[in-house]
């Protein structure tokens, strides 16, 4: 069943504007973008996946912790990795392999062990894992990438990895298993698949992600895998992914910590048979919009599923001097512990919003700034306005809370997403390894 874009978004999210255009869909491309109901990362032509329980994570009902995603043919590939100077072995290995030719065919992923801060042995284990998967798939080891998530400072149990890879059976329906296998403290799956029709061409693009804690701008303890059967030029693919990540996965924060393992990977196998999409024209615009939609959906899903969170917070910053300032202010507000705790307690303490913006490094003039909760203005041109505190508190007691800061200094706008900070977050992270 394929839902229209409008039908799906009325169910899942309110339509909203981003940078002056519709957040999801711009009719100027004459492209039709539809959400595939129950779509998976294996929905694009030629992709298959499978997963198993290898014993890396603690045993529980229906747990999976090792998975493989593979294409029938070699793909053009691109990735964005963590900005943390401490990088996990899989990040180091994948960067080296993608720098060579920007090509890959498969990725093997484990949860329960980050394979970070594991030295030379960790790098060897990452390469060995790729080699084991390559033998399983009958392809070259250099075509296999790896990804890991879990506890830092622990070596991969290679005997369990080897046995687990041997048990994995790949299928076109294996996307659901893959999504389950990459989850750690996530409480729900995060996925989306789109059918895109542009002119006479048609292609599918899909994505899945994990992430609930150690989430902060410049990515997080986050793994994200995007697949498409579109034929896409590798250089354009790399640029397009960066643009999409910059407005989505780099605009979320749960707890202010950036992980060692962050990876966003896209694989384009070209099996849709379209003319190769490069850097200009309607096809390029349609592809960028579809990729933006995938990344925005997954980013919001991660922020909504923050560890212990009960509310998704959207922060809009308007009227900044430039885009860099707009993003900086929005991300700082989204990551402010004081803002997050105020939202959790339904406390309309708007001073925390303007204070966070003021320390962000962005240009801020308090005498020109306006602060809103939903459509209720609490600060106008630097002057506090009288407001009904019970009504303001009620606006904060929703599953989605919208905050807005108008800087009135320029034309640049940005949106960031975060979540409230609860007692449960402290409990989860005080017992993570015990």
C-alpha positions as CSV (number, residue, x, y, z in Angstrom):
1,X,0.0,0.0,0.0
2,X,1.4,3.4,-1.0
3,X,0.1,6.5,0.8
4,X,0.1,9.9,-0.7
5,X,2.6,12.3,0.8
6,X,-0.2,14.4,2.2
7,X,-2.1,11.5,3.8
8,X,1.1,10.2,5.5
9,X,2.2,13.5,6.8
10,X,-1.3,14.3,8.3
11,X,-0.9,11.1,10.2
12,X,2.8,11.4,11.3
13,X,3.8,15.1,11.3
14,X,2.4,18.5,10.7
15,X,3.5,20.1,7.5
16,X,5.9,22.9,8.2
17,X,8.2,25.3,6.4
18,X,12.0,25.1,6.4
19,X,14.1,27.8,4.8
20,X,11.1,29.3,3.0
21,X,10.1,26.1,1.1
22,X,7.9,23.2,2.1
23,X,9.9,21.0,4.5
24,X,9.3,17.9,2.4
25,X,8.0,18.8,-1.0
26,X,8.7,21.5,-3.5
27,X,6.5,21.3,-6.6
28,X,9.0,23.2,-8.7
29,X,10.8,20.0,-9.4
30,X,7.6,18.4,-10.9
31,X,8.6,15.3,-8.9
32,X,6.1,13.1,-7.1
33,X,7.3,11.7,-3.8
34,X,5.2,9.1,-2.0
35,X,5.9,7.3,1.3
36,X,5.8,3.5,1.0
37,X,3.7,2.2,3.8
38,X,5.8,-0.3,5.9
39,X,8.8,0.4,3.7
40,X,12.2,-0.9,4.8
41,X,15.8,-0.2,4.0
42,X,15.6,-3.1,1.6
43,X,12.7,-1.6,-0.4
44,X,14.9,-0.3,-3.2
45,X,15.6,-2.8,-6.0
46,X,18.5,-5.1,-5.5
47,X,19.0,-4.8,-1.7
48,X,18.7,-7.6,0.8
49,X,19.5,-8.0,4.5
50,X,19.4,-10.5,7.4
51,X,20.2,-10.6,11.1
52,X,20.8,-13.0,14.0
53,X,21.6,-13.0,17.7
54,X,25.3,-13.6,18.0
55,X,25.5,-13.2,21.8
56,X,27.1,-9.7,21.8
57,X,24.3,-8.2,23.7
58,X,22.6,-9.6,26.8
59,X,20.0,-12.2,25.8
60,X,16.4,-11.1,25.9
61,X,13.2,-11.9,24.0
62,X,13.6,-11.5,20.2
63,X,16.9,-9.7,20.5
64,X,19.2,-9.4,17.5
65,X,22.7,-7.9,17.5
66,X,24.4,-8.8,14.2
67,X,23.2,-7.9,10.7
68,X,24.3,-7.6,7.0
69,X,23.0,-5.3,4.3
70,X,24.0,-6.1,0.8
71,X,23.4,-5.0,-2.8
72,X,23.2,-7.3,-5.9
73,X,25.8,-5.0,-7.5
74,X,28.5,-2.7,-6.4
75,X,27.2,0.7,-5.4
76,X,28.4,4.3,-5.5
77,X,28.7,5.1,-1.8
78,X,29.2,8.1,0.4
79,X,29.3,8.6,4.2
80,X,29.5,11.2,6.9
81,X,31.3,10.2,10.1
82,X,31.7,11.5,13.7
83,X,33.5,14.7,14.3
84,X,34.8,13.3,17.6
85,X,38.7,13.1,17.5
86,X,38.3,9.7,19.2
87,X,37.1,7.5,16.4
88,X,36.1,3.9,16.6
89,X,37.8,1.2,14.5
90,X,34.9,0.8,12.0
91,X,34.9,4.6,11.3
92,X,38.6,4.5,10.6
93,X,38.3,1.5,8.3
94,X,35.3,2.8,6.4
95,X,36.8,6.2,5.8
96,X,39.9,4.6,4.3
97,X,37.9,2.3,2.0
98,X,35.6,5.0,0.8
99,X,38.4,7.4,0.1
100,X,39.9,5.0,-2.4
101,X,37.1,4.9,-4.9
102,X,33.8,5.7,-3.2
103,X,32.4,2.2,-3.9
104,X,30.9,-0.5,-1.7
105,X,28.5,-3.3,-1.9
106,X,27.7,-4.4,1.7
107,X,27.9,-3.4,5.3
108,X,28.1,-5.7,8.4
109,X,26.8,-4.1,11.6
110,X,26.9,-5.2,15.2
111,X,25.3,-3.7,18.3
112,X,26.4,-4.2,21.9
113,X,30.0,-3.4,21.4
114,X,31.3,-0.1,19.9
115,X,34.8,-1.5,19.0
116,X,36.1,2.0,20.0
117,X,39.4,2.7,21.9
118,X,40.4,-0.9,21.2
119,X,43.8,-0.1,19.5
120,X,45.4,-2.2,16.8
121,X,43.4,-5.3,17.7
122,X,40.2,-3.4,17.2
123,X,41.2,-2.3,13.7
124,X,42.2,-5.8,12.9
125,X,38.9,-7.1,14.2
126,X,37.0,-4.6,12.1
127,X,38.8,-5.7,9.0
128,X,38.4,-9.4,9.9
129,X,34.7,-8.9,10.3
130,X,34.5,-7.4,6.9
131,X,36.4,-10.3,5.5
132,X,34.1,-12.9,7.1
133,X,31.1,-11.1,5.6
134,X,32.8,-11.0,2.2
135,X,33.3,-14.8,2.3
136,X,29.7,-15.3,3.3
137,X,28.5,-13.1,0.4
138,X,31.1,-14.2,-2.2
139,X,32.4,-10.7,-2.8
140,X,35.7,-8.9,-2.4
141,X,36.5,-7.9,1.2
142,X,37.3,-4.3,0.0
143,X,33.6,-4.0,-1.0
144,X,32.4,-4.5,2.6
145,X,32.1,-1.8,5.2
146,X,31.6,-2.3,8.9
147,X,29.7,-0.4,11.7
148,X,29.4,-1.0,15.4
149,X,27.5,0.5,18.3
150,X,27.5,-0.2,22.0
151,X,30.0,0.0,24.9
152,X,33.4,1.7,24.4
153,X,36.6,0.0,25.3
154,X,35.6,-3.7,24.8
155,X,37.0,-5.9,22.1
156,X,34.6,-7.6,19.7
157,X,34.0,-11.3,20.5
158,X,35.3,-12.6,17.1
159,X,34.3,-16.2,17.7
160,X,30.7,-15.1,18.2
161,X,30.9,-12.7,15.2
162,X,32.2,-15.5,12.9
163,X,29.5,-18.0,14.0
164,X,26.8,-15.3,13.8
165,X,27.7,-14.3,10.2
166,X,27.5,-17.9,9.2
167,X,23.9,-18.1,10.5
168,X,22.6,-14.9,8.7
169,X,20.2,-15.5,5.8
170,X,19.7,-12.5,3.6
171,X,16.3,-11.7,1.9
172,X,14.5,-8.8,0.4
173,X,12.3,-8.8,3.5
174,X,15.3,-8.6,5.9
175,X,15.1,-4.8,6.4
176,X,12.9,-5.1,9.4
177,X,15.4,-7.5,11.1
178,X,18.3,-5.1,10.3
179,X,16.5,-2.2,12.0
180,X,15.9,-4.3,15.1
181,X,19.5,-5.6,15.2
182,X,21.1,-2.1,15.3
183,X,19.0,-0.9,18.2
184,X,20.6,-0.4,21.7
185,X,18.6,1.8,24.1
186,X,16.2,2.7,21.3
187,X,12.6,2.0,22.2
188,X,11.2,1.9,18.7
189,X,12.4,1.3,15.1
190,X,13.3,4.3,12.9
191,X,12.8,3.8,9.2
192,X,11.3,5.3,6.0
193,X,11.0,4.4,2.3
194,X,10.0,6.7,-0.5
195,X,8.9,6.2,-4.1
196,X,10.1,9.1,-6.3
197,X,8.8,9.8,-9.8
198,X,10.5,12.6,-11.8
199,X,9.6,12.9,-15.5
200,X,9.9,9.4,-17.0
201,X,12.3,8.2,-14.3
202,X,11.3,6.4,-11.1
203,X,13.4,5.3,-8.2
204,X,13.1,4.3,-4.5
205,X,15.1,5.6,-1.6
206,X,15.0,4.3,2.0
207,X,16.7,4.6,5.3
208,X,16.9,3.2,8.8
209,X,18.7,4.5,11.9
210,X,19.4,3.9,15.5
211,X,20.1,6.4,18.2
212,X,18.6,7.5,21.6
213,X,21.5,8.6,23.7
214,X,24.9,10.3,23.2
215,X,23.1,12.4,20.7
216,X,24.5,15.9,19.8
217,X,25.0,18.1,16.8
218,X,27.7,16.8,14.4
219,X,26.0,13.5,14.9
220,X,25.7,11.2,17.8
221,X,25.9,7.6,18.9
222,X,24.0,7.1,15.7
223,X,24.1,4.7,12.8
224,X,22.1,5.5,9.7
225,X,22.0,3.5,6.5
226,X,20.3,4.8,3.4
227,X,19.8,2.8,0.2
228,X,18.6,3.8,-3.3
229,X,18.3,2.1,-6.6
230,X,18.8,5.4,-8.4
231,X,21.9,5.8,-10.5
232,X,23.8,8.7,-8.9
233,X,27.1,10.2,-9.7
234,X,29.5,9.5,-6.7
235,X,30.7,13.1,-6.3
236,X,27.1,14.4,-6.3
237,X,26.0,11.6,-3.9
238,X,28.7,12.8,-1.4
239,X,27.7,16.4,-1.7
240,X,24.0,15.6,-1.6
241,X,24.4,13.5,1.6
242,X,26.3,16.3,3.3
243,X,23.6,18.8,2.5
244,X,20.9,16.5,3.8
245,X,22.8,15.7,7.0
246,X,23.5,19.4,7.7
247,X,19.8,20.3,8.0
248,X,18.7,17.1,9.8
249,X,21.0,14.7,11.7
250,X,23.4,17.6,12.5
251,X,20.5,19.6,14.0
252,X,19.5,17.2,16.8
253,X,20.5,16.9,20.4
254,X,19.5,14.6,23.3
255,X,22.3,15.0,25.9
256,X,25.1,17.1,24.5
257,X,27.6,14.2,23.9
258,X,29.0,13.3,20.5
259,X,29.9,9.6,20.0
260,X,33.0,7.8,18.6
261,X,31.0,5.7,16.1
262,X,28.6,8.1,14.3
263,X,28.1,6.9,10.7
264,X,25.6,7.9,8.0
265,X,26.1,5.7,4.9
266,X,24.3,5.8,1.6
267,X,24.5,3.2,-1.1
268,X,23.3,3.8,-4.7
269,X,23.2,0.7,-6.9
270,X,21.6,2.2,-10.1
271,X,19.2,-0.7,-10.7
272,X,16.3,1.7,-11.3
273,X,17.9,2.2,-14.7
274,X,17.5,6.0,-14.7
275,X,19.9,8.4,-16.4
276,X,22.8,9.1,-14.0
277,X,21.9,11.9,-11.6
278,X,24.6,14.5,-11.3
279,X,24.8,18.0,-9.9
280,X,22.1,20.0,-11.8
281,X,18.7,19.7,-13.2
282,X,15.2,18.5,-12.1
283,X,16.4,15.0,-11.3
284,X,19.1,16.3,-9.0
285,X,16.6,18.5,-7.2
286,X,14.2,15.6,-6.8
287,X,16.9,13.3,-5.5
288,X,18.0,16.0,-3.0
289,X,14.5,16.6,-1.8
290,X,13.9,12.9,-1.3
291,X,17.2,12.4,0.5
292,X,16.4,15.4,2.7
293,X,13.0,13.9,3.6
294,X,14.6,10.6,4.6
295,X,17.2,12.3,6.8
296,X,14.7,14.7,8.4
297,X,12.3,11.9,9.2
298,X,15.1,9.8,10.8
299,X,16.5,12.9,12.7
300,X,13.1,13.7,14.2
301,X,12.6,10.0,15.1
302,X,15.9,9.9,16.9
303,X,15.2,13.1,18.9
304,X,11.7,11.9,19.8
305,X,13.2,8.6,21.1
306,X,15.8,10.2,23.3
307,X,16.6,8.1,26.4
308,X,13.9,8.7,29.0
309,X,12.3,11.4,26.8
310,X,8.6,12.2,26.9
311,X,8.5,15.2,24.5
312,X,10.0,16.1,21.2
313,X,11.1,19.8,21.1
314,X,11.4,21.7,17.9
315,X,13.4,25.0,18.0
316,X,13.0,27.5,15.2
317,X,15.4,30.4,15.0
318,X,14.4,33.1,12.6
319,X,16.1,36.3,11.4
320,X,19.7,35.5,12.1
321,X,22.5,37.3,10.4
322,X,23.6,34.2,8.5
323,X,22.8,30.5,8.3
324,X,25.8,29.6,10.5
325,X,24.4,31.8,13.3
326,X,20.9,30.5,12.9
327,X,22.1,26.9,13.2
328,X,24.4,27.6,16.1
329,X,21.7,29.3,18.1
330,X,19.1,26.6,17.4
331,X,21.5,23.8,18.3
332,X,22.6,25.4,21.5
333,X,19.0,25.9,22.7
334,X,18.2,22.3,21.7
335,X,21.1,21.0,23.8
336,X,20.6,23.2,26.8
337,X,20.0,21.0,29.9
338,X,18.2,23.9,31.6
339,X,15.8,24.3,28.6
340,X,15.3,20.5,28.4
341,X,14.5,20.2,32.2
342,X,12.1,23.2,32.0
343,X,10.2,21.5,29.2
344,X,10.1,18.3,31.2
345,X,8.6,20.1,34.1
346,X,6.2,22.2,31.9
347,X,7.9,25.3,33.4
348,X,7.6,28.3,31.0
349,X,11.0,29.7,32.0
350,X,11.6,31.5,28.7
351,X,14.8,33.1,30.1
352,X,16.6,29.9,29.6
353,X,15.9,30.0,25.9
354,X,17.3,33.5,25.3
355,X,20.2,32.8,27.7
356,X,21.2,29.7,25.7
357,X,21.1,31.7,22.5
358,X,23.2,34.4,24.1
359,X,26.0,32.0,25.0
360,X,25.9,30.2,21.6
361,X,28.3,32.4,19.8
362,X,25.7,33.5,17.4
363,X,24.9,37.2,16.9
364,X,22.2,38.1,19.4
365,X,20.8,41.5,20.4
366,X,18.5,41.1,23.4
367,X,16.7,44.4,22.6
368,X,15.6,43.0,19.2
369,X,14.8,39.4,20.2
370,X,11.4,37.8,20.5
371,X,10.7,34.5,22.3
372,X,7.6,32.3,21.7
373,X,6.2,29.0,23.1
374,X,4.0,27.8,20.2
375,X,2.2,31.1,19.2
376,X,2.4,32.7,22.7
377,X,4.9,35.6,22.7
378,X,6.7,35.9,26.1
379,X,9.4,38.3,25.1
380,X,9.0,41.1,22.5
381,X,12.0,43.3,21.4
382,X,13.7,42.4,24.7
383,X,10.7,43.4,26.8
384,X,9.0,40.7,28.9
385,X,5.2,40.4,28.2
386,X,2.6,39.4,30.7
387,X,1.2,35.9,30.0
388,X,-0.9,33.2,31.6
389,X,1.5,30.8,33.2
390,X,-1.1,28.0,33.4
391,X,-1.8,28.4,29.7
392,X,1.9,28.4,28.8
393,X,2.5,25.3,31.0
394,X,-0.3,23.6,29.1
395,X,1.4,24.3,25.8
396,X,4.5,22.6,27.1
397,X,2.6,19.5,28.2
398,X,2.3,18.1,24.7
399,X,4.2,15.3,22.9
400,X,5.6,17.9,20.5
401,X,6.6,21.3,21.8
402,X,7.5,24.2,19.5
403,X,9.8,27.0,20.6
404,X,10.7,30.0,18.5
405,X,13.3,32.7,18.8
406,X,13.2,35.6,16.4
407,X,16.5,37.4,16.4
408,X,15.4,40.1,13.9
409,X,19.0,40.7,12.7
410,X,18.8,39.2,9.2
411,X,17.1,36.7,6.9
412,X,18.6,33.4,7.9
413,X,16.5,30.7,9.5
414,X,17.2,27.2,11.0
415,X,15.4,24.4,12.8
416,X,16.8,22.0,15.4
417,X,15.2,19.2,17.4
418,X,15.8,17.9,20.9
419,X,13.9,16.3,23.7
420,X,13.2,16.8,27.4
421,X,15.6,15.6,30.0
422,X,14.1,13.3,32.6
423,X,15.0,11.3,35.7
424,X,14.8,8.1,33.5
425,X,17.7,9.4,31.4
426,X,19.9,9.5,34.5
427,X,18.9,6.0,35.5
428,X,19.6,4.6,32.0
429,X,23.0,6.1,31.8
430,X,24.0,5.4,35.4
431,X,23.5,1.6,34.8
432,X,24.7,1.4,31.2
433,X,27.4,-1.2,31.7
434,X,26.1,-2.8,34.9
